[in-house]
Amino acid sequence: MSVMPDRVQRAGLPALGRDAWVEVRLDAIATNVRALMSKLPAGGQLDVVLKADAYGLGAVPIARTALKAGARAVLVATFDEAQELRDAGITGPVRVLWRVTPAHLRDAALANIGVTASSPAVVHELLSADLRGAPPLQVDIEVDTGLGRDGILPSELATTIAALRSSHQIVLRSIWSHLTAAENVERSRMQEEVLEQAATLVPDLESHLVGSGGLLTIGDSQTIARVGIALFGVVPNALRPTMTASTIGITRVYGLAARPVRVATLPSGHGVGYGPAFVTERPSRILTLPIGYADGISYHERGVAEVLVRGVRLPVVGTIAMDSITIDATDHPAMDLNESDEVTFIGESGSELIEPVDVAKRRKTITNEVSTSFAQRLARVYTMDGEVVATRDLRGYHTVEEL
């Protein structure tokens, strides 16, 4: 198969601005929705957490795909993330998990966007909002069952419920909480008990507790799950010692690749990049790629990062610049490497594979940070069953047909 820029143009879409891109496999999103739903008891519901632009991968096409595959609702962190989905024509349930500022509460009601009551101060803002002429504001009450970060304390819950129900401008939809350590089943069950006790105050409302990790540890007792990182084929960090993507049934959603803008053989003693941080000790074949730390390649990966070219692992050498990095391909067995070769940072090449978790480990961070670090200027290319169906760059989305 030819490299991605050629596939994009064959699909009739505008050419990529440069030869660097993130591929997002929408068919894998659909597969993962179904696999994760199967972890719930019969009749269970799956909500997808697409905050931070769907973990950096593009909330609009992923929301459409996930809802079509059977997800019930889309959850985001901020009001503008929710409004983006509405503006794009997403009509399914959309809810905001964090505080919506008073200036946007009326907009939320008008757009049928759910909001969260997460502290006494937020409850006061909800009750004070000017919602005249707008539909009732849908409110989910967050309960602090032990995370200690946000939410209504159980001792304050009865008063909070009574206050919110006193307003004809507000409709309560659910109560929910967040696990502290999903891998700790004993602690999770304790939080589950606290939420269940809280739910007795509002038997007419649904309650939900688990995210990706909780679904995979105590999902058998849940009827609703909010999944984020697992939707993208990644096992939550703390569960990796006991679980793999294949045992869960989820598959990798995204990859990162580029192709060289220069292939050059440099003499021994030649510097490569600023510093120079790397000096050739022999005649060396150096590939220059049009991607750098401004795109989400960590500056600190110098000397540890690897890429794949025609199924061979090669080291990143020299200083990682804002717009470029360099690869030492001297030991690659192929003598005809050229500017049309695809260089893989995340994904498969031949029999080799670099997973998002591999990148996270060498950066000494969590997998969530890998994709959320991708810059907006780095093109996203959306595929379905191997065919390019859309792209997104700084000019916006370009689609073959409505996703």
C-alpha positions in Angstrom: 0.0 0.0 0.0 1.4 3.4 -0.9 2.0 6.0 1.9 -0.8 8.0 3.4 -0.4 11.3 1.5 -1.0 9.4 -1.8 -4.0 7.6 -0.3 -5.5 10.9 0.8 -5.3 12.4 -2.7 -6.6 9.2 -4.3 -9.7 9.6 -2.0 -10.3 13.0 -3.6 -9.4 15.0 -0.4 -7.1 18.0 -0.2 -3.4 17.2 -0.1 -1.8 17.1 3.3 0.1 20.3 4.2 3.2 18.2 4.9 4.1 14.6 5.1 3.3 14.0 8.7 0.0 12.6 10.0 -1.9 10.8 12.7 -4.1 7.9 11.3 -7.3 7.3 13.3 -9.0 4.0 12.5 -12.7 4.6 13.0 -13.5 0.9 12.4 -11.3 0.2 15.5 -13.4 2.7 17.5 -16.6 0.8 16.6 -14.9 -2.5 17.4 -13.8 -1.2 20.8 -17.3 0.2 21.6 -18.8 -3.3 21.1 -16.0 -5.1 23.0 -16.3 -2.8 26.0 -20.1 -3.0 26.0 -19.8 -6.7 26.3 -18.1 -6.3 29.7 -21.3 -4.9 31.1 -24.3 -7.0 32.2 -27.1 -7.4 29.7 -28.8 -4.1 29.1 -25.8 -2.1 30.3 -25.1 1.3 28.7 -21.7 2.7 27.6 -20.9 6.4 27.5 -17.8 7.6 25.8 -15.5 10.2 27.3 -14.2 12.4 24.4 -12.7 15.2 26.4 -9.5 17.0 25.1 -10.7 16.6 21.5 -11.2 12.8 22.0 -7.8 12.5 23.6 -6.3 14.5 20.8 -7.7 12.4 17.9 -10.8 14.4 16.8 -14.0 14.4 18.8 -16.5 14.9 16.0 -15.8 11.8 13.8 -15.1 9.7 16.8 -18.4 10.7 18.5 -20.4 9.9 15.3 -18.7 6.5 15.0 -19.1 5.6 18.7 -22.8 6.6 18.8 -23.4 4.6 15.6 -21.7 1.6 17.1 -23.9 1.6 20.2 -22.6 4.1 22.7 -25.3 6.0 24.5 -23.8 9.4 25.2 -20.8 11.6 24.7 -19.1 13.1 27.8 -16.6 16.0 27.6 -14.8 18.2 30.1 -15.7 21.7 28.9 -18.7 23.6 27.5 -17.0 24.5 24.3 -16.1 20.9 23.7 -19.8 20.1 24.0 -20.8 23.0 21.8 -18.4 21.8 19.1 -20.3 18.5 18.9 -23.6 20.2 18.7 -22.4 22.6 16.0 -21.2 19.6 14.0 -24.7 18.1 14.1 -24.2 15.5 16.9 -27.8 15.1 18.2 -27.2 12.4 20.8 -26.8 13.0 24.5 -23.9 15.3 25.3 -22.8 16.0 28.9 -20.1 18.1 30.5 -18.2 16.5 33.4 -16.7 19.7 34.9 -18.1 23.1 35.9 -19.8 25.1 33.2 -19.4 28.8 33.9 -22.5 30.8 34.6 -22.1 32.7 31.3 -22.8 29.4 29.4 -25.5 27.8 31.5 -28.3 29.3 29.4 -26.5 28.2 26.2 -26.2 24.7 27.7 -29.9 24.5 28.3 -30.7 25.8 24.8 -28.4 23.2 23.2 -29.7 20.3 25.4 -26.2 19.9 26.9 -26.1 18.3 30.4 -24.0 19.9 33.2 -22.6 18.7 36.5 -23.3 19.9 40.0 -19.9 19.3 41.5 -19.6 21.6 44.6 -21.9 23.8 46.8 -20.5 26.9 44.9 -21.5 25.3 41.5 -25.0 24.4 42.9 -25.4 28.1 43.8 -24.5 29.1 40.3 -27.0 26.6 38.8 -29.8 27.9 41.0 -28.9 31.5 40.2 -28.7 31.0 36.4 -31.1 33.0 34.2 -32.8 30.3 32.3 -36.0 32.2 31.4 -37.4 31.0 28.1 -35.0 28.1 27.9 -35.7 24.4 28.4 -34.9 23.0 31.9 -31.2 22.5 32.5 -30.3 18.9 32.8 -28.0 18.4 35.8 -26.0 15.4 37.0 -24.8 15.5 40.6 -21.2 14.4 41.2 -20.7 12.7 44.6 -17.3 12.6 46.3 -17.1 8.9 47.3 -13.4 9.1 48.1 -11.5 10.7 45.3 -11.3 14.0 47.3 -11.0 16.1 44.1 -14.5 17.3 43.4 -18.1 16.4 44.1 -20.7 16.9 46.7 -19.8 15.3 50.0 -22.4 12.6 51.1 -23.2 14.6 54.2 -24.3 17.5 52.0 -26.1 15.5 49.4 -29.7 15.6 50.8 -29.6 19.3 51.1 -28.1 19.7 47.6 -30.8 17.5 46.1 -33.6 19.4 47.8 -32.2 22.7 46.7 -31.8 21.6 43.1 -35.3 20.1 43.0 -36.8 23.3 44.3 -36.0 24.9 41.0 -38.4 24.5 38.1 -35.5 25.4 35.8 -33.5 22.3 36.6 -34.1 18.6 35.9 -31.9 16.1 37.7 -30.8 13.2 35.6 -28.2 11.2 37.5 -25.7 11.0 40.4 -22.2 9.8 39.7 -18.8 9.5 41.1 -15.2 8.6 40.1 -13.0 5.8 41.3 -9.7 6.6 43.1 -7.8 3.5 42.1 -9.7 1.1 39.8 -7.1 -1.6 40.1 -7.8 -1.7 43.9 -11.0 -3.8 43.9 -11.5 -3.5 47.6 -11.3 0.3 47.6 -13.5 0.4 44.5 -16.2 -1.7 46.2 -16.1 0.7 49.2 -16.7 3.6 46.8 -19.5 1.6 45.1 -21.2 1.2 48.5 -21.0 4.9 49.2 -22.6 5.7 45.9 -25.3 3.1 46.3 -26.2 4.6 49.7 -26.3 8.0 48.1 -28.5 6.7 45.4 -31.2 5.7 47.9 -31.9 9.4 48.3 -32.8 9.6 44.6 -34.2 6.2 43.6 -35.7 7.8 40.4 -32.3 8.7 39.1 -29.6 6.6 37.4 -26.2 6.3 39.0 -22.8 5.5 37.5 -19.3 5.1 38.9 -16.8 3.4 36.6 -14.5 4.5 33.8 -12.3 2.3 31.7 -10.4 0.8 34.6 -13.5 0.3 36.7 -15.3 -1.4 33.9 -12.5 -3.9 33.6 -12.3 -4.7 37.3 -15.8 -4.3 38.8 -17.9 -3.9 35.6 -19.9 -7.0 36.4 -21.9 -5.1 39.0 -22.4 -1.9 36.9 -25.1 -0.9 34.5 -23.4 2.1 33.1 -19.7 2.8 32.3 -17.9 5.9 31.1 -14.9 4.9 29.0 -12.1 7.0 27.8 -8.6 5.6 27.2 -9.9 2.0 26.6 -12.0 3.3 23.7 -8.7 4.0 21.9 -7.4 0.5 22.4 -5.2 1.3 25.3 -5.2 -0.6 28.6 -5.3 1.8 31.6 -1.8 2.1 33.2 -2.5 0.4 36.5 -4.1 -2.6 34.9 -1.3 -3.5 32.4 0.4 -6.0 34.7 -2.7 -8.2 34.5 -4.4 -7.3 31.3 -3.6 -6.8 27.6 -5.6 -5.2 24.8 -6.0 -8.6 23.1 -7.4 -10.3 26.3 -9.9 -7.4 26.7 -10.8 -7.5 23.0 -9.8 -4.0 22.1 -7.5 -2.9 19.3 -5.2 0.0 18.6 -7.0 3.1 17.1 -4.3 5.5 16.2 -0.8 5.6 14.6 1.7 8.4 13.9 3.9 8.5 10.8 5.8 10.8 8.5 8.0 10.5 5.4 11.4 12.1 4.9 12.1 15.4 3.3 15.7 14.5 2.9 17.9 11.3 2.8 21.6 12.1 2.9 24.8 10.3 3.5 27.0 12.4 5.8 30.7 11.9 6.3 32.3 10.8 9.6 32.6 13.6 12.0 29.6 15.5 10.7 27.2 17.1 13.2 23.5 16.4 13.1 21.1 19.1 14.5 21.6 21.8 17.1 24.6 21.5 19.4 25.5 19.3 17.6 24.0 16.8 20.0 25.0 14.0 17.6 28.2 13.7 15.6 28.6 10.8 13.1 31.4 8.4 13.9 31.3 6.8 10.4 29.7 7.7 7.1 26.0 7.8 8.1 22.7 7.8 6.3 20.5 10.4 7.9 16.8 10.8 7.3 15.2 14.2 8.1 11.5 14.2 8.9 9.1 17.2 8.9 7.8 16.7 12.5 9.1 17.9 15.8 8.3 18.9 19.4 5.7 21.4 18.2 3.7 18.4 16.9 3.9 16.3 20.1 7.3 14.6 19.8 8.9 15.1 23.2 12.1 17.1 23.2 13.4 14.8 25.8 13.1 11.7 23.6 16.5 12.4 22.1 18.7 9.3 22.4 15.8 7.0 23.4 13.1 7.3 20.7 12.9 4.7 17.9 10.9 4.6 14.6 10.1 1.9 12.1 11.1 1.9 8.4 10.2 -1.1 6.3 9.9 -3.2 9.4 13.3 -2.2 10.9 13.8 -0.2 14.1 16.0 2.9 13.8 17.1 5.4 16.4 16.2 9.1 16.5 19.5 11.0 16.8 20.4 14.6 17.3 18.4 17.4 18.9 14.6 17.2 18.4 13.7 20.6 16.9 10.4 22.4 16.6 9.7 21.2 13.1 12.1 18.3 12.4 13.9 15.3 13.7 16.6 13.1 12.3 16.9 9.3 12.0 20.1 7.3 11.7 19.3 4.7 9.0 23.0 3.7 8.4 22.4 0.1 9.5 19.1 -0.4 7.6 19.7 -3.3 5.2 17.8 -1.6 2.3 20.1 0.6 0.2 17.3 2.4 -1.6 15.5 4.2 1.3 14.1 7.5 -0.1 11.7 10.3 0.4 8.7 8.1 -0.4 9.3 5.7 2.6 6.9 5.8 5.5 8.5 6.3 8.9 6.4 5.0 11.7 6.5 6.5 15.2 3.4 4.6 16.5 1.9 1.6 14.6 3.0 -1.4 12.6 5.7 -1.8 10.0 6.5 -5.3 8.7 6.5 -7.6 11.8 7.4 -4.8 14.2 5.0 -2.7 16.3 5.4 0.4 18.4 2.4 0.9 20.7 1.3 4.1 22.4 2.3 2.5 25.7 5.9 2.1 24.4 6.1 5.8 23.7 4.7 6.6 27.2 7.2 4.3 28.9 10.2 5.9 27.3 8.8 9.4 28.1 8.1 8.2 31.7 4.5 9.4 31.5 1.0 7.9 31.0 -0.5 6.8 27.7 -3.2 9.5 27.9 -0.5 12.2 27.4 0.8 10.7 24.2 -2.1 11.5 22.0 -3.3 14.6 23.8 0.1 16.1 23.1 -0.5 16.0 19.3 -0.7 19.5 18.0 -3.6 20.8 16.0 -1.4 21.5 13.0 -0.5 17.8 12.8 -3.0 16.3 10.3 -5.4 13.6 11.3 -6.4 11.1 8.7 -9.5 9.0 9.3 -9.8 5.6 7.8 -12.6 3.0 7.8 -11.6 -0.5 6.9 -8.4 0.7 5.4 -10.0 3.4 3.2 -9.4 7.1 3.8 -12.8 8.8 4.6 -11.8 12.2 6.1 -8.9 14.4 7.1 -8.6 17.3 9.5 -5.9 20.0 9.5 -5.9 23.7 10.5 -8.3 24.4 7.7 -10.9 22.1 9.3 -12.5 18.7 8.4 -12.5 17.4 4.8 -14.7 14.4 4.2 -15.3 11.9 1.3 -18.9 11.6 2.6 -20.8 12.3 5.8 -19.3 10.1 8.5 
